[in-house]
Amino acid sequence: MPKFYLHRTGKIPTAVHPFVKQTTLLQDKYKHRRLQGKIIRGMQNIAMSMYGRIYTAIAHLIRDEQRANR
């Protein structure tokens, strides 16, 4: 949905006016995509952190099992 903002200070528009600029839908889509990118990167960071913890836990289990079999 288009958003309007006042380009000239001191006046509150009630309708579309030459001094009022309309933000483009592309700007809104860009902001939405940037937010999606941040969310995806955050999820990737969480997944990689969990992968590292699981890998470390498995390595410790294998090491402990090898020590127990000696």
PyMOL commands that place a pseudoatom at each C-alpha (Angstrom):
pseudoatom trace, name=CA, resn=MET, resi=1, chain=A, elem=C, hetatm=0, pos=[0.000, 0.000, 0.000]
pseudoatom trace, name=CA, resn=PRO, resi=2, chain=A, elem=C, hetatm=0, pos=[1.443, 3.415, -0.898]
pseudoatom trace, name=CA, resn=LYS, resi=3, chain=A, elem=C, hetatm=0, pos=[2.634, 5.597, 1.921]
pseudoatom trace, name=CA, resn=PHE, resi=4, chain=A, elem=C, hetatm=0, pos=[2.699, 9.369, 1.842]
pseudoatom trace, name=CA, resn=TYR, resi=5, chain=A, elem=C, hetatm=0, pos=[4.986, 11.713, 3.670]
pseudoatom trace, name=CA, resn=LEU, resi=6, chain=A, elem=C, hetatm=0, pos=[5.193, 15.470, 3.886]
pseudoatom trace, name=CA, resn=HIS, resi=7, chain=A, elem=C, hetatm=0, pos=[7.930, 16.918, 1.736]
pseudoatom trace, name=CA, resn=ARG, resi=8, chain=A, elem=C, hetatm=0, pos=[7.362, 20.525, 2.849]
pseudoatom trace, name=CA, resn=THR, resi=9, chain=A, elem=C, hetatm=0, pos=[7.454, 21.230, 6.568]
pseudoatom trace, name=CA, resn=GLY, resi=10, chain=A, elem=C, hetatm=0, pos=[4.582, 22.775, 8.461]
pseudoatom trace, name=CA, resn=LYS, resi=11, chain=A, elem=C, hetatm=0, pos=[1.675, 21.483, 6.404]
pseudoatom trace, name=CA, resn=ILE, resi=12, chain=A, elem=C, hetatm=0, pos=[-0.436, 18.387, 6.894]
pseudoatom trace, name=CA, resn=PRO, resi=13, chain=A, elem=C, hetatm=0, pos=[-1.901, 17.205, 3.590]
pseudoatom trace, name=CA, resn=THR, resi=14, chain=A, elem=C, hetatm=0, pos=[-5.435, 15.867, 3.370]
pseudoatom trace, name=CA, resn=ALA, resi=15, chain=A, elem=C, hetatm=0, pos=[-5.043, 14.785, -0.253]
pseudoatom trace, name=CA, resn=VAL, resi=16, chain=A, elem=C, hetatm=0, pos=[-2.267, 14.163, -2.727]
pseudoatom trace, name=CA, resn=HIS, resi=17, chain=A, elem=C, hetatm=0, pos=[-0.506, 17.478, -3.212]
pseudoatom trace, name=CA, resn=PRO, resi=18, chain=A, elem=C, hetatm=0, pos=[2.536, 18.535, -5.275]
pseudoatom trace, name=CA, resn=PHE, resi=19, chain=A, elem=C, hetatm=0, pos=[4.585, 18.907, -2.097]
pseudoatom trace, name=CA, resn=VAL, resi=20, chain=A, elem=C, hetatm=0, pos=[3.665, 15.410, -0.926]
pseudoatom trace, name=CA, resn=LYS, resi=21, chain=A, elem=C, hetatm=0, pos=[5.732, 12.588, -2.342]
pseudoatom trace, name=CA, resn=GLN, resi=22, chain=A, elem=C, hetatm=0, pos=[4.538, 9.012, -2.552]
pseudoatom trace, name=CA, resn=THR, resi=23, chain=A, elem=C, hetatm=0, pos=[6.908, 6.252, -1.552]
pseudoatom trace, name=CA, resn=THR, resi=24, chain=A, elem=C, hetatm=0, pos=[7.196, 3.630, -4.208]
pseudoatom trace, name=CA, resn=LEU, resi=25, chain=A, elem=C, hetatm=0, pos=[6.135, 0.076, -3.700]
pseudoatom trace, name=CA, resn=LEU, resi=26, chain=A, elem=C, hetatm=0, pos=[9.654, -0.952, -4.685]
pseudoatom trace, name=CA, resn=GLN, resi=27, chain=A, elem=C, hetatm=0, pos=[11.031, 0.705, -1.552]
pseudoatom trace, name=CA, resn=ASP, resi=28, chain=A, elem=C, hetatm=0, pos=[8.573, -1.259, 0.580]
pseudoatom trace, name=CA, resn=LYS, resi=29, chain=A, elem=C, hetatm=0, pos=[9.464, -4.498, -1.230]
pseudoatom trace, name=CA, resn=TYR, resi=30, chain=A, elem=C, hetatm=0, pos=[13.175, -3.768, -0.781]
pseudoatom trace, name=CA, resn=LYS, resi=31, chain=A, elem=C, hetatm=0, pos=[12.700, -3.243, 2.961]
pseudoatom trace, name=CA, resn=HIS, resi=32, chain=A, elem=C, hetatm=0, pos=[10.683, -6.476, 3.137]
pseudoatom trace, name=CA, resn=ARG, resi=33, chain=A, elem=C, hetatm=0, pos=[13.395, -8.405, 1.275]
pseudoatom trace, name=CA, resn=ARG, resi=34, chain=A, elem=C, hetatm=0, pos=[16.115, -6.959, 3.499]
pseudoatom trace, name=CA, resn=LEU, resi=35, chain=A, elem=C, hetatm=0, pos=[14.188, -8.095, 6.550]
pseudoatom trace, name=CA, resn=GLN, resi=36, chain=A, elem=C, hetatm=0, pos=[13.728, -11.547, 5.020]
pseudoatom trace, name=CA, resn=GLY, resi=37, chain=A, elem=C, hetatm=0, pos=[17.470, -11.690, 4.321]
pseudoatom trace, name=CA, resn=LYS, resi=38, chain=A, elem=C, hetatm=0, pos=[18.269, -10.814, 7.926]
pseudoatom trace, name=CA, resn=ILE, resi=39, chain=A, elem=C, hetatm=0, pos=[15.886, -13.485, 9.188]
pseudoatom trace, name=CA, resn=ILE, resi=40, chain=A, elem=C, hetatm=0, pos=[17.367, -16.104, 6.850]
pseudoatom trace, name=CA, resn=ARG, resi=41, chain=A, elem=C, hetatm=0, pos=[20.932, -15.217, 7.883]
pseudoatom trace, name=CA, resn=GLY, resi=42, chain=A, elem=C, hetatm=0, pos=[19.906, -15.442, 11.528]
pseudoatom trace, name=CA, resn=MET, resi=43, chain=A, elem=C, hetatm=0, pos=[18.386, -18.880, 10.981]
pseudoatom trace, name=CA, resn=GLN, resi=44, chain=A, elem=C, hetatm=0, pos=[21.524, -20.011, 9.125]
pseudoatom trace, name=CA, resn=ASN, resi=45, chain=A, elem=C, hetatm=0, pos=[23.691, -18.829, 12.017]
pseudoatom trace, name=CA, resn=ILE, resi=46, chain=A, elem=C, hetatm=0, pos=[21.534, -20.753, 14.480]
pseudoatom trace, name=CA, resn=ALA, resi=47, chain=A, elem=C, hetatm=0, pos=[21.656, -23.883, 12.303]
pseudoatom trace, name=CA, resn=MET, resi=48, chain=A, elem=C, hetatm=0, pos=[25.453, -23.711, 11.948]
pseudoatom trace, name=CA, resn=SER, resi=49, chain=A, elem=C, hetatm=0, pos=[25.830, -23.213, 15.692]
pseudoatom trace, name=CA, resn=MET, resi=50, chain=A, elem=C, hetatm=0, pos=[23.637, -26.240, 16.383]
pseudoatom trace, name=CA, resn=TYR, resi=51, chain=A, elem=C, hetatm=0, pos=[25.548, -28.281, 13.787]
pseudoatom trace, name=CA, resn=GLY, resi=52, chain=A, elem=C, hetatm=0, pos=[28.800, -27.427, 15.564]
pseudoatom trace, name=CA, resn=ARG, resi=53, chain=A, elem=C, hetatm=0, pos=[27.404, -28.457, 18.934]
pseudoatom trace, name=CA, resn=ILE, resi=54, chain=A, elem=C, hetatm=0, pos=[26.039, -31.741, 17.573]
pseudoatom trace, name=CA, resn=TYR, resi=55, chain=A, elem=C, hetatm=0, pos=[29.364, -32.487, 15.850]
pseudoatom trace, name=CA, resn=THR, resi=56, chain=A, elem=C, hetatm=0, pos=[31.255, -31.814, 19.085]
pseudoatom trace, name=CA, resn=ALA, resi=57, chain=A, elem=C, hetatm=0, pos=[28.860, -33.985, 21.101]
pseudoatom trace, name=CA, resn=ILE, resi=58, chain=A, elem=C, hetatm=0, pos=[29.233, -36.894, 18.655]
pseudoatom trace, name=CA, resn=ALA, resi=59, chain=A, elem=C, hetatm=0, pos=[33.023, -36.525, 18.699]
pseudoatom trace, name=CA, resn=HIS, resi=60, chain=A, elem=C, hetatm=0, pos=[33.004, -36.684, 22.515]
pseudoatom trace, name=CA, resn=LEU, resi=61, chain=A, elem=C, hetatm=0, pos=[30.762, -39.767, 22.481]
pseudoatom trace, name=CA, resn=ILE, resi=62, chain=A, elem=C, hetatm=0, pos=[33.068, -41.547, 20.029]
pseudoatom trace, name=CA, resn=ARG, resi=63, chain=A, elem=C, hetatm=0, pos=[36.126, -40.597, 22.067]
pseudoatom trace, name=CA, resn=ASP, resi=64, chain=A, elem=C, hetatm=0, pos=[34.523, -41.795, 25.302]
pseudoatom trace, name=CA, resn=GLU, resi=65, chain=A, elem=C, hetatm=0, pos=[33.456, -45.068, 23.683]
pseudoatom trace, name=CA, resn=GLN, resi=66, chain=A, elem=C, hetatm=0, pos=[36.974, -45.679, 22.358]
pseudoatom trace, name=CA, resn=ARG, resi=67, chain=A, elem=C, hetatm=0, pos=[38.431, -45.019, 25.818]
pseudoatom trace, name=CA, resn=ALA, resi=68, chain=A, elem=C, hetatm=0, pos=[35.949, -47.432, 27.396]
pseudoatom trace, name=CA, resn=ASN, resi=69, chain=A, elem=C, hetatm=0, pos=[36.892, -50.222, 24.962]
pseudoatom trace, name=CA, resn=ARG, resi=70, chain=A, elem=C, hetatm=0, pos=[40.611, -50.054, 25.839]
for i in range(1, 70): cmd.bond("trace and resi %d" % i, "trace and resi %d" % (i + 1))
show_as sticks, trace
zoom trace
